[in-house]
Amino acid sequence: MGVIEKYRDRLPVTASTPALTLGEGNTPLIRSERLSAKLGVELYFKFEGANPTGSFKDRGMVVAVAKAVEEGAQGIVCASTGNTAASCAAYAARAGIPAVVLHPAGAIAAAKQAQARAVGARVLEVRGSFDDALRSCQELAGRSSFALVNSVNPYRIEGQKTAAFEVIEQLGRVPDVLALPYGGGGNTVAYAKGFAEAGASLRIVSSQAAERAVTLASAIRIAEPAHLDEVAELVGEGRVEVVTVSDDEITDAWLEVASLEGVFCEPSSAAGVAALAHVELGPGSTVVCVLTGHGLKDTGAIEALTPATTVVEPTLDAILAEVANA
């Protein structure tokens, strides 16, 4: 059962809304072992990389595309740093409508572009930034029957809020703290909306890269967040706190999550984990970090950030010598 059917009573859908799904949602909540002990808290990872296209984007995209079909759109369009592109393309293919994807030239992980191309989207590289690509998409949507499915589309936020419901359901209670990456800000807005609708009060920590426009965390490489004003309003209300982390901190957190916990996420996903070093956590408090995308989304990071493999002779002595030197 996908997001639309499971949460139909909490989403702006009607009897005419297609029950579109690729099996999104119901992603695992994984209890940390070693990092919990290190931080002195009860830490969990909400692993959104287990969604069909490997990121949290699928939750909102399924609702946005289903509503676009319901409302008569002839196709969909999005700007993307990668994950939105993959999700947009997959759900368009599932719905039987065309998708156009614009992304900054040379600024998208190869695996994410491959996903969009594999399912038949028209992928265009823009000589400019993500923000330039988004403005072009908005213009296209304004002049055609294509629906814009970036997170400025309110149906995206509606779908993404379901992750907050799942966290409460899986944990059996409301966490004390939820930490997540802050790129465009849509997911921060969505979690805040979901928890509010569930009547839950907690600290939401939204973690941005110090060098937004050039960060190695490509999924949050957005200089001008589309939801900047909404996030600022949530901060003003005391519902969200924004933390800024360096690329080194993101990288260290990413490596720790993988090597200490066995959970492989893309580097940007670890921004929320990196933020925990900047906030005061009550001893024994319950903390959930949202890991927004699977590590296979950005395998280029492996080449840059981990030791290279070693070629050895197929003999026990040679292998033992290398193991001893590790």
Stockholm file with secondary structure:
# STOCKHOLM 1.0

chainA/1-326         MGVIEKYRDRLPVTASTPALTLGEGNTPLIRSERLSAKLGVELYFKFEGANPTGSFKDRGMVVAVAKAVEEGAQGIVCASTGNTAASCAAYAARAGIPAVVLHPAGAIAAAKQAQARAVGARVLEVRGSFDDALRSCQELAGRSSFALVNSVNPYRIEGQKTAAFEVIEQLGRVPDVLALPYGGGGNTVAYAKGFAEAGASLRIVSSQAAERAVTLASAIRIAEPAHLDEVAELVGEGRVEVVTVSDDEITDAWLEVASLEGVFCEPSSAAGVAALAHVELGPGSTVVCVLTGHGLKDTGAIEALTPATTVVEPTLDAILAEVANA
#=GR chainA/1-326 SS CCHHHHTGGGSSCCTTSCCCCSSCCCCCEEECSHHHHHHTSEEEEEEGGGSTTSBTHHHHHHHHHHHHHHTTCSEEEEECSSHHHHHHHHHHHHHTCCEEEEEETTCSCHHHHHHHHHTTCEEEEESSCHHHHHHHHHHHHHHSSEEECSTTSHHHHHHHTHHHHHHHHHHSSCCSEEEEECSSSHHHHHHHHHHHHTTCCCEEEEEEETTTTTCSCGGGCCSSCTTHHHHHHHHHTTSEEEEEECHHHHHHHHHHHHHHHCCCBCGGGGHHHHHGGGSCCCTTCEEEEEECBBGGGGTHHHHHHSCCCCCCCSSHHHHHHHHHHC
#=GC SS_cons         CCHHHHTGGGSSCCTTSCCCCSSCCCCCEEECSHHHHHHTSEEEEEEGGGSTTSBTHHHHHHHHHHHHHHTTCSEEEEECSSHHHHHHHHHHHHHTCCEEEEEETTCSCHHHHHHHHHTTCEEEEESSCHHHHHHHHHHHHHHSSEEECSTTSHHHHHHHTHHHHHHHHHHSSCCSEEEEECSSSHHHHHHHHHHHHTTCCCEEEEEEETTTTTCSCGGGCCSSCTTHHHHHHHHHTTSEEEEEECHHHHHHHHHHHHHHHCCCBCGGGGHHHHHGGGSCCCTTCEEEEEECBBGGGGTHHHHHHSCCCCCCCSSHHHHHHHHHHC
//
